[in-house]
């Protein structure tokens, strides 16, 4: 027995060292493993299963809004990358270059895609000729590479998995509508599948995507009060179309430029889940994306009838839920810790005395609440419990955000709020001047996160220069 | 009306020029589009949807046999690739090398994975310590890069999509069993989902995967009589474990080497589907992987009630099948050609007179058979028709293979059979000597495809040297 007990070691408490807590979790919940490729990681089965659930749900939402999946090459010739000036300036410094194929030196270096606007544009130039060819609503699920200097699992790595939607439309209006539609899809997904409240807004010009006319984003607040950009949606106008000579014949038989968008979310969402819901016992997973939604842990499993009953319950629950029965010879206590570390939303405990009483114990991960449940009501109760976990996680995250959102009218107020209450979102007015944006960051440490669609009028003047304010901005420290 | 008619142009007849027929289909059925990255292609929505169906079915089969998905980095440091001697010799000549990250020159070049044995081995060395950690049954769905000189869409490209399974086991027996299990999974998938009969067998030593002890393969015969390797499964013994220092403590508390396998299929399967089932009107898709299983084409769709009835039928059929109703203003004739080109297995025609009679016309793509079907029996009949298409495709492919399989006792017989009947599988005995294998190819043009599990005793002597034969081999020209 002794040798089979792999101890779930302690993890660093989050209030002691949040960064170390995060690192402990990604290792001990077996989400990632480091490799000899600096800045790249193995996404282990448990984390990949979370990603598969994210993919499945989002892909369904994309298809329901009329999108089709495609797959572009992973390489972009340097000459193609250079066609759109802002875009190449934004990305060239952080790409990986393929210079040799076999033993042959390449004439035109190939970059490993950091994003695929240029490839989609080349393709659209080939296949879009008439207004009848529009819109094209394409998406791809691939990995991309950005040569980052400092990396952290899921949050910033040299290679990451993502989806990138790239669409092309007859008019600016349609393209803008698409940009907003996909931002809403992301927000809905984060709230309904990840139990993570988000702020929807527009990025300031200094924070736009390279080549975009406007970048929209959803911003979430992590447990430690730092902001995390969870998804972006870009409106390109006809800038890329002009750079790549994409022209179509409109209904009036004129050659005109179409309008484009792109939008993406990444494996970073797994980092967001960890930092939004996790606690000192490990991961806490929102039920919609949890690889295991219910774990059944037998008590005194060697006693006759216990494993049989557990199997029966598993079969019943498996019709609706993702269920694991752990009948290994590890102790029940070890199993409790293990599945708490793995963040399984609901645990079912079932032993000889429970069986006699025709019941089991159901424990919800986020609040450790225990309920005795009649076995013949188990399906209904588990469905309720999973909803409870989802709602509990969402409300806790929302409370954390509200507690950590500070409306401030001056630089002093910002500094005071952060010093007294810790990191969080600062809501403060802005004149729209980039110099003020920079100065706020310099004086307080928080940068602009987004100009939210839902505006509050905190005051009439810019928090920095005192001139008339144009908008309220969410400011924060960002992952 | 005129401008909306995109004409489905003629394609080259397959008997006139099979290679050109293939190229015409991949373009005109909108499967791929070329890019400025030589040897790489855009997999367009229709082809990608076929791949998604392949993925979904295979992934289900992998999970049902206990496998989990992971994701490794796309890069392999040169020093890691070099750890297994045969492996690096096999792959180094055809890999793409990343030598720069941003503006910084890399100390250790990174190759873009041509296959990921080395990465899985590094990972296994990190996570496998005890017999309790075994087996690990991992798979990943990714793309890989091989710097091929001549390329053809789906069949041979510099980047292709695939899955690669990598497993590690306590004993040789278990690993060999896994190798065979996955070959059987592939064969079952090809026959049941792709309607494509395959020969299961072992590769000769000269044709083994770089680093493998044994390579098993499934071989299919295309319409033109050329063979296509549709999937491979490799047994590695403990060779990689030794090269990568993977050791585990067995039940007797001794440090021993585990045994490994790998297995994969690629987007090449789409090429196999085209060349197995396609005809002079275009693609013909096996129902299990067809993105559209049933297309509904209205007749006289401007007449009152027609589109409504078509919609009704669509709603009924969509519960069970993947259905498209084409209510565009293209002519019915244009639509017939379009969906024949796209290989949609079943077409439903529905016009005012049909509606009056409470019926519709159902046409199966592979044999153009027309059936009048009562609308209230439509669900049952479509299910039957889809089975008919599957069986019809399978039987036709099997007939083609049987017609083109030649049992030969001498080099002369081989040359005669090929000259008289065209390319195909040659069944002939072999002494096991590599020199004879080479000589058969030199004298007849056909190389060894595999040593089939199902052996026939064509004669007692080697077809080449006349010495005692060890095995019967399938020989053929290969894609």
HADDOCK unambig.tbl for C-alpha pairs under 7 A between the chains (distance, minus, plus):
assign (segid A and resid 37 and name CA) (segid B and resid 75 and name CA) 6.98 0.50 0.50
assign (segid A and resid 37 and name CA) (segid B and resid 76 and name CA) 6.89 0.50 0.50
assign (segid A and resid 37 and name CA) (segid B and resid 77 and name CA) 6.52 0.50 0.50
assign (segid A and resid 40 and name CA) (segid B and resid 73 and name CA) 5.92 0.50 0.50
assign (segid A and resid 41 and name CA) (segid B and resid 72 and name CA) 6.79 0.50 0.50
assign (segid A and resid 41 and name CA) (segid B and resid 73 and name CA) 6.15 0.50 0.50
assign (segid A and resid 42 and name CA) (segid B and resid 71 and name CA) 5.82 0.50 0.50
assign (segid A and resid 42 and name CA) (segid B and resid 72 and name CA) 4.75 0.50 0.50
assign (segid A and resid 42 and name CA) (segid B and resid 73 and name CA) 6.40 0.50 0.50
assign (segid A and resid 43 and name CA) (segid B and resid 70 and name CA) 5.74 0.50 0.50
assign (segid A and resid 43 and name CA) (segid B and resid 71 and name CA) 5.01 0.50 0.50
assign (segid A and resid 43 and name CA) (segid B and resid 72 and name CA) 6.50 0.50 0.50
assign (segid A and resid 44 and name CA) (segid B and resid 70 and name CA) 5.16 0.50 0.50
assign (segid A and resid 44 and name CA) (segid B and resid 71 and name CA) 6.79 0.50 0.50
assign (segid A and resid 45 and name CA) (segid B and resid 68 and name CA) 5.96 0.50 0.50
assign (segid A and resid 45 and name CA) (segid B and resid 69 and name CA) 5.57 0.50 0.50
assign (segid A and resid 45 and name CA) (segid B and resid 70 and name CA) 4.91 0.50 0.50
assign (segid A and resid 48 and name CA) (segid B and resid 69 and name CA) 6.59 0.50 0.50
assign (segid A and resid 48 and name CA) (segid B and resid 70 and name CA) 5.66 0.50 0.50
assign (segid A and resid 68 and name CA) (segid B and resid 45 and name CA) 5.97 0.50 0.50
assign (segid A and resid 69 and name CA) (segid B and resid 45 and name CA) 5.58 0.50 0.50
assign (segid A and resid 69 and name CA) (segid B and resid 48 and name CA) 6.61 0.50 0.50
assign (segid A and resid 70 and name CA) (segid B and resid 43 and name CA) 5.74 0.50 0.50
assign (segid A and resid 70 and name CA) (segid B and resid 44 and name CA) 5.17 0.50 0.50
assign (segid A and resid 70 and name CA) (segid B and resid 45 and name CA) 4.91 0.50 0.50
assign (segid A and resid 70 and name CA) (segid B and resid 48 and name CA) 5.66 0.50 0.50
assign (segid A and resid 71 and name CA) (segid B and resid 42 and name CA) 5.82 0.50 0.50
assign (segid A and resid 71 and name CA) (segid B and resid 43 and name CA) 5.02 0.50 0.50
assign (segid A and resid 71 and name CA) (segid B and resid 44 and name CA) 6.80 0.50 0.50
assign (segid A and resid 72 and name CA) (segid B and resid 41 and name CA) 6.78 0.50 0.50
assign (segid A and resid 72 and name CA) (segid B and resid 42 and name CA) 4.75 0.50 0.50
assign (segid A and resid 72 and name CA) (segid B and resid 43 and name CA) 6.49 0.50 0.50
assign (segid A and resid 73 and name CA) (segid B and resid 40 and name CA) 5.92 0.50 0.50
assign (segid A and resid 73 and name CA) (segid B and resid 41 and name CA) 6.15 0.50 0.50
assign (segid A and resid 73 and name CA) (segid B and resid 42 and name CA) 6.39 0.50 0.50
assign (segid A and resid 75 and name CA) (segid B and resid 37 and name CA) 6.98 0.50 0.50
assign (segid A and resid 76 and name CA) (segid B and resid 37 and name CA) 6.88 0.50 0.50
assign (segid A and resid 77 and name CA) (segid B and resid 37 and name CA) 6.51 0.50 0.50
assign (segid A and resid 92 and name CA) (segid B and resid 102 and name CA) 6.78 0.50 0.50
assign (segid A and resid 93 and name CA) (segid B and resid 102 and name CA) 4.77 0.50 0.50
assign (segid A and resid 93 and name CA) (segid B and resid 103 and name CA) 6.54 0.50 0.50
assign (segid A and resid 94 and name CA) (segid B and resid 101 and name CA) 6.85 0.50 0.50
assign (segid A and resid 94 and name CA) (segid B and resid 102 and name CA) 4.52 0.50 0.50
assign (segid A and resid 95 and name CA) (segid B and resid 101 and name CA) 5.92 0.50 0.50
assign (segid A and resid 95 and name CA) (segid B and resid 102 and name CA) 4.96 0.50 0.50
assign (segid A and resid 96 and name CA) (segid B and resid 98 and name CA) 6.48 0.50 0.50
assign (segid A and resid 96 and name CA) (segid B and resid 100 and name CA) 5.73 0.50 0.50
assign (segid A and resid 96 and name CA) (segid B and resid 101 and name CA) 4.34 0.50 0.50
assign (segid A and resid 96 and name CA) (segid B and resid 102 and name CA) 5.88 0.50 0.50
assign (segid A and resid 97 and name CA) (segid B and resid 98 and name CA) 5.32 0.50 0.50
assign (segid A and resid 97 and name CA) (segid B and resid 99 and name CA) 6.29 0.50 0.50
assign (segid A and resid 97 and name CA) (segid B and resid 100 and name CA) 5.10 0.50 0.50
assign (segid A and resid 97 and name CA) (segid B and resid 101 and name CA) 6.27 0.50 0.50
assign (segid A and resid 98 and name CA) (segid B and resid 96 and name CA) 6.47 0.50 0.50
assign (segid A and resid 98 and name CA) (segid B and resid 97 and name CA) 5.33 0.50 0.50
assign (segid A and resid 98 and name CA) (segid B and resid 98 and name CA) 4.14 0.50 0.50
assign (segid A and resid 98 and name CA) (segid B and resid 99 and name CA) 6.25 0.50 0.50
assign (segid A and resid 99 and name CA) (segid B and resid 97 and name CA) 6.30 0.50 0.50
assign (segid A and resid 99 and name CA) (segid B and resid 98 and name CA) 6.24 0.50 0.50
assign (segid A and resid 99 and name CA) (segid B and resid 99 and name CA) 6.39 0.50 0.50
assign (segid A and resid 100 and name CA) (segid B and resid 96 and name CA) 5.74 0.50 0.50
assign (segid A and resid 100 and name CA) (segid B and resid 97 and name CA) 5.12 0.50 0.50
assign (segid A and resid 101 and name CA) (segid B and resid 94 and name CA) 6.87 0.50 0.50
assign (segid A and resid 101 and name CA) (segid B and resid 95 and name CA) 5.93 0.50 0.50
assign (segid A and resid 101 and name CA) (segid B and resid 96 and name CA) 4.34 0.50 0.50
assign (segid A and resid 101 and name CA) (segid B and resid 97 and name CA) 6.27 0.50 0.50
assign (segid A and resid 101 and name CA) (segid B and resid 147 and name CA) 5.84 0.50 0.50
assign (segid A and resid 102 and name CA) (segid B and resid 92 and name CA) 6.78 0.50 0.50
assign (segid A and resid 102 and name CA) (segid B and resid 93 and name CA) 4.78 0.50 0.50
assign (segid A and resid 102 and name CA) (segid B and resid 94 and name CA) 4.51 0.50 0.50
assign (segid A and resid 102 and name CA) (segid B and resid 95 and name CA) 4.97 0.50 0.50
assign (segid A and resid 102 and name CA) (segid B and resid 96 and name CA) 5.90 0.50 0.50
assign (segid A and resid 102 and name CA) (segid B and resid 147 and name CA) 6.19 0.50 0.50
assign (segid A and resid 103 and name CA) (segid B and resid 93 and name CA) 6.55 0.50 0.50
assign (segid A and resid 147 and name CA) (segid B and resid 101 and name CA) 5.84 0.50 0.50
assign (segid A and resid 147 and name CA) (segid B and resid 102 and name CA) 6.21 0.50 0.50
